[in-house]
């Protein structure tokens, strides 16, 4: 917020503390509702029975209300491919439920009589061993019959753009797209991907369009580029020009075939909520941009390849990403600029969460990033090919187009809503029971 948003350090700290306190309310809400369900020492076991349901319900609230479901508990199992298959039925929420359930059994062991404690501890320990054994179980390889070229641009977030730097950057990116490291001369790719980045690449800019059109024609390949889309005032329902965080699909003939506009923007990063009451927060969007909202999650058609494209932070919303697959996407693609995270661990967390979308929907996932890690992920969530970070390169990324759909893809967050209904029923039941107790 200070480095990229331009806020003074004291104000940036204040915003950070307020944001952390707000997000912490959800954990406080979990504790409060759990205490209400327990209703006293005699009902601690009842609280443990409902704790997994309530935890998932609160995670759903984080997703739907705060719109910041970062690192839900279930993501801890992303690298456990056997157990993570549960997400094809329930989404990541089912994994959160499983973790809470096992831990509640451990907790319950200390509330029972000593003679029964060892059996509960043994059962919980056995469950942990069985569930975590999936880390070492071999899973079959998933065949891939397509190859995409994912270009990692490594453009600095604070770069001052001049005409020479702009043109030089496009020359470099064109060269690496046509002559990627480690590839054979004349190797043909099914798709070339440029990620989201802090570059001033406008899809309506003739100089930019000429470069990407020439690249598509020369490579004879479909080209997907992260860029800024513009809607003129005459075409905008808002009656003024709008800019979008977009992905443009360029055909092998050099034409702009389709455009995806980001549908879920980052609050205080790409737009300011409650702008009338927080006018000073405009500073935060100065560096990135104040974007309009996209309205479609239809896959982009690249000559028969249905591409489910979502940008950056959209990848942490399970129910939204599955809509692309539900509508026919054969492969899902995340374009992101993780350079905003610097050298913190957030880029790794983001990749971990994005991989869960591949598992939930049974799809190959291509992750095109500005600074890394750029990767190809199979439907088990395994990283099949990846680059290092913070250098300009290109990755030959294997993938396949798949058509079958998972239960989660077809039905979405059904499990999380079921947990919310059960939790609401438990809270309501406690109120009814308490009201029926005669007053002395």
N, C-alpha and C positions, 0 to 999 in steps of 0.2 A: 504493500500500500504506500510505502514511502518511496521505494526505489523506482517502481513502475507507475504508481498511481499519482505521484507528485504531492502527496500529503505531507505536511510537516511531521517530524518524528513524534511530538507529543500527541497530535491528533491521530496519527496512524496507530499509536499504542492504544489510545482510547477506543478507536474503532475495533481493533483486534480484541480487546478485553470484552467489549460489549458483544461482539460476535461469538466469542467463546462462552460467555455467560448464557447467551440465547440458546446455543446448541446444547449446552449443559442442562437446560431445562428438560430435555427429553429423558435424560437419565434420572433426573429428579422426579419426573412424572412417573417413570417406571417404579421407583422406590415408593412413591406416595400411593399409587394404585395397588401395589403389592401389599402394602401395610393395610390398606382398606379391605382387600380381599381376605387377608389373614384374620383381622378382627380380634387379635389378642393372642397370647402365648399358646393357648390350647389349639389354635388353628394354623400353626406354623407349617404343618404338613400340607394343609390345603393351599397355602401360598406357594409351596414348592411344586405342587401339581399344576398350578396355573401360571407359574413364572415363565415357562417357555412360550406359551401362547401370548402372554402379555408383552414379552420382549419383542416378539415379531410384530405385534400390533404397534408398538412404539417405533420400530424401524419403519413400518409402513407410513406412520405419521411423519417421520423425518423426510421420507421420500415425497409425500404428497403435500405437506404443509410448508416445511422449510425449504424444500427443493434442494437439499444438500445431503444426500444419503452417502456420504463419503465413508468408505471402509466399514460397511456393515459387518457384523460378526462372522457371517458365513464365508466371507472372502478369505478367511484364514485357511480354508480348505481348497483354494484354487489349485494348489500343487499336489493335491491328493486326487488324481484323476478317477480312481474307482469310486470313492465316496462322492466326489463332485457330480457324478452322473445323476444323483438325486435331483440336481438343479434342472434336469430336462423335464421333471414333473412339477416341481414346486418353485423353481427359480432359486436365487441365492437365499431366500427367506427360509427354505426348508433346511439348509445347512446351518443357519443361525439357530433354528429350532433344535436341531440335533445336538449342537454344542451345548446349548442351555439345558437340554434334557439330561445329558450325561452328567453335567456339573451339578444339577439338582439331585441326582441320585447320590453323588458323593456327599452333598450337604445333608441329605436325608439320613445318611448313615450315622451322623452324629446327633440325631434327634431320637433315635430308637434305643431300646435297651441294649446293653453291652453284648449280650449273648446273640443278638441279631445283627449287630454292627458289622462283624467280620464278613457275613454273607453279602450284605449290601456293598461293602467295600470291594469284595472279590468280584461281584457282578459288574460294578462300575469299572473296575480295572480291566476286566475281560472285554467289556464293550469298547474301552479306549484302544486296547491292543488290536481288536478285530477291525475297528473303524479306521485306525491309522495304518493298518497293514497295506492299505491301498497305495501308500507311497512307494512300495517296493514291488507291487504286482505288475508284471509286464502286460502292456496292452498292445493290440495289433496296430501296425502302421496304417495310416489312412492314405490311400493312393491319391496322388495329385497329378493332373494331366494338363494344367495350365501354369504359366509363369508370368508374374507381374514384375515390373521394375519399379521399386520404391526408391525415389530420390530423396535423400536426407540433405536438406539444403544448408543447415547450420548457419542461418542468418541471425546475427546478433539482434537482440530485442531493442537495443538503444542505438542502433546504427543511424547515423545522419545520412540521408539519401540525397545524392547529387545525380545529375544526368549521367555522368561517367560511371558512377558506381552502379546505378540502375542498369545501364547497358552492359557493363562488365559482368554483373551478376547473372543476367539472362544468358550471356554468352557461355559462362561457366556451367550453368544448369543445362543448357542445350547440349554442350559438349559431353557432360557426364551422362546425359540421357541417351546419347547416341554411342558413346564409348564407355560403358560402365566398367569399373575395375573387375577383372577376373572373368569377363565374358568373352566369348569367341567372336571373331569378326563376322559381322552379318547376322548375329543371333537375333531371332525374331521373338518379341514378347507379345503377350496377349493384351497387355495393358501397361501404361506408364502412369505413375502417380506422383504428383507433387503435393506436399502436405500443406496444411495451414501454417502460416508464418507471419511475422510482423512486417512483411514486405508490402509496398504500395502497388500490388498487382491488381489492377482494375479490369474487369472483363469487358468494359466498354471503352478501354484505352486502346486506340488503334496500334500504337507501338508494341504493346504487350500482346495483343491479339495476333499481330503479324508474326511475332516470334513463336508463339505456341502453335499457330497454324502451320508454319513452316516445319516445326519439329514433328507434328503429327503426319504431315505429308511425307517428309523425308524418312521417318521411321516406319510409315505405313501401319501405324498403331493407334488405337484409341488412347487418348490422353485425358486424365482426370487431374485438374489443378485446383488447389486451394487459392482463392482470390476473393476480391470484393465485388459483389454484384450491385448494380445500380438500377433503380426503377425511377424513370423520369416522372415529373409531376403530372404529366398528362396521362400516364398509365397507372399511377398510384392511387388507390382508393383514399389515401390520406390527403390527396390534393397538394402534395409537395414531394420533392425528390427524396427517396429513401435509399440507404445503403444497407447491404446485408453481408453477413459473414457467409460466404458461399463456396460451392465447389462447381466448377464448370467442366462439362464433358465435351471434349473436342474430338470430332470424327477424323478418321484417316484422310479425309479430303480437306481437312482444315476448318470445317464449319463448327460453330457452337451448336451442338446437338441438344443439350439439355443443361439445366442449372438446378442445383439444390441449394436452398437457403436455410440456414440453421433455424430450427424451430424452437429450441430451448436455450435461451440466452443466459449468460452468467450474470446474476444480480450484482450490481456495483462494479462489474468488469466490462460488460457489453451494453448494459442499460442501467438506469437508476430507478428502482422502485420507489413509489411515493415521492416522486421528484418535486412536487409542489412543496412538500414539507422538509425536504433535504436538499436544497439547491446547492449547497457547498460540496456535495458528493459528486458533482459533475467532474471534479478534478480527476477522479478515479478512472473515468472513461476516456480522458483526453488522449492517453497513450495508445489504447487499443481501438477505441471507436464507440460511437453510440449507434447501435444497429437496430434495424427493423426486424420484425419477427417473420420467419417463414411459416408456411401453412400446409405443407405437403410432405408426407413421408413415403411417397411413391418411389420405388426403385428406379434408377437411371438405366436406360437400355443402351448398352454398348455393343451393337451388332449382334444381339441375341444373348449377351451376357447381362443379367439383371443384377445391378450393383446396389446394395443397400448402404448408402453413404450417410454417415453421421459425423459431426464435427466436435472434437475435443470433449468437453464436459458432458455432452449428450450421452456418452458411453456409460455413465454411471446410473442410468435410468432403465432398469430391466424391461419394464412394460412398454417403454417407448421404442427401444431398439428392436424388440420382437415384432413390432408392426411392419418393419421393412421386410422381414422374412415372411410374415403372414401374407404380405402382398406380393410375394413371388421372388424376393431376392435370393439368388443362388450363392452369393458370397457377400459378406459384410465388410465394410471398409471404414476405419476410423482415421480421419485426418486431424492431426493435433499439433499444437505448438507447446511442448512441455518446457520450452526455454524459460517461461515465466517462473518455473519452480526453482531455477538456479541449480545449486548442488545439493539441495535438500533431498529427502527420500520420497518426495511427493510424486516424482515422475515414475518411480518404481511402483508405488501404490496405484497410480492411475493405470499402468499397464496391467497390474494384477486384477483390477476390477474389470477392465475391458476384456480380458481373456475369459472372464466368466460369461460374457455375452455369447462367445463362441460355444461354450459348453451348453448353456441354456437352450440355444436354438439349433444345435447340431450343425454348425456352419464353419467353414474356413473363415478366418479373420485376417485381414491385412491391416497393419498398423503403420501408417505413414506419418512420421514425426519430423519436426524441424531440426531438433538437436539430438534426438535419440531417446530411447532405443526404438529403432525401426525394426519391425518383425513380421514374420508369417506364423500364424497360430492355427493349429488343426482343431477339429471339432471336439477333441478331448481337452482343449485348453493348453496343449503342449506347444512350446516355442520350437518351431522346426528350423527357422533360419532367423538370424538377427544381426544387427550391426553393433558396433561400439557407439559411444556417445561423443558429442561435441566435435565432430569433424564432418566435412562434406564428403559424401560417398553415395553409392547406390547399391541396393540389395536385390538380387534375383530371388524373388519370393514365390515358392510353389503354392498352388492352391487348386481347388476343384470346384466346379459348380454342382451344387446339390439341390434336390427338389423335395425330399421328404421333410416333414415338419414334426417337431416334438409336441408333447402334451402342453408344455409351458407356452410354446409359440402359439398354439391354438387357443389357450384359455387364460394366459396372462397371470396376474397376481391373485388368482383364486385362493391359494393357500394362505397368503397374508391376510386377505379379507376374512377368511374363515377364522383365523386366529383372532382377528379384531372382534368378530361377532361373539366368539366364545369368551373373550376377555370382558367385553361389555356386559355379557350375560352374568359373568361372575361378580362384577362390581355391582350390578343392579340387584342381584340376589342378596348380597350382603346388606344393601340398604333396606330391602324388603324384610329380611330376617330381623334386622335391628329395630325396625319400626313396629314389628309384631310383639316384641318383648314388652310385657307389662311394666310400667314404671312403678317403683316402690313409693 
